[in-house]
Amino acid sequence: MLGINKMKKNTKHSIKKTSKFLTRLQSSWRYVMAFAAGAAALFGILSYIHPNISVTPLMAIDASRPLSMQFLVTNNGYLTMHDVKYACAIEKIKGRVTFGSYGGPPGVNQNSPRFVAPQHESGKSLAPNQSDTVSIDFALFKKADPVEMADIGIVASFRLSLIPWRQERLYHFVTQKCSDGKLYWFPKPPDD
């Protein structure tokens, strides 16, 4: 009889330990799930307000002049971009006359010298899935024709609907001469 009572006590003790372990496991699991749900919600909010812009070369107005290129700027994000302004950051344009960022840090980056065309200073809005066309055909650059190579950046400056401060994105492009002898634009990551 004594052995049976001892077994019952051990079984009760074992059930209590298992029950405490399961309670702790459930409590820990709730914390893990709450953390995962919070992280997912934060990620969702940040991806919603993060600007998503693409800039692609569209077409040259004059096929003999690579700097007459039009660039297509598209708002792929979820929020409207307000007070949008564009500029051209220059590393080097080499031709009959050479333009460059003399004395500045090399490469196209946030500190590169910029040119802004009056037609791009209107401060218009760009709603989600809308596009705009940007030209870099500045009168000053026509002095470089015929152009041998160009290394530029398209800069989009804007303010999002829910965020009061201005943001800026830089898209780097370089020319390469292809087998037909013409210069074509190719994207490149911004320099550091």
LINWO-V435831 format. One line per field, one symbol per residue. ss: DSSP state (@ for helix, = for strand, . for the rest). A space follows every 50 residues. Layout:
BEGIN
ss = ???
END
This chain:
BEGIN
ss = .@@@@@@@@@@@@@@@@@@@@@@@@@@@@@@@@@@@@@@@@@@@@@@@@. ..========.....@@@=======.....==============....== ............===..@@@...===....=====...@@@@@@....== ==========.....============.....======....
END
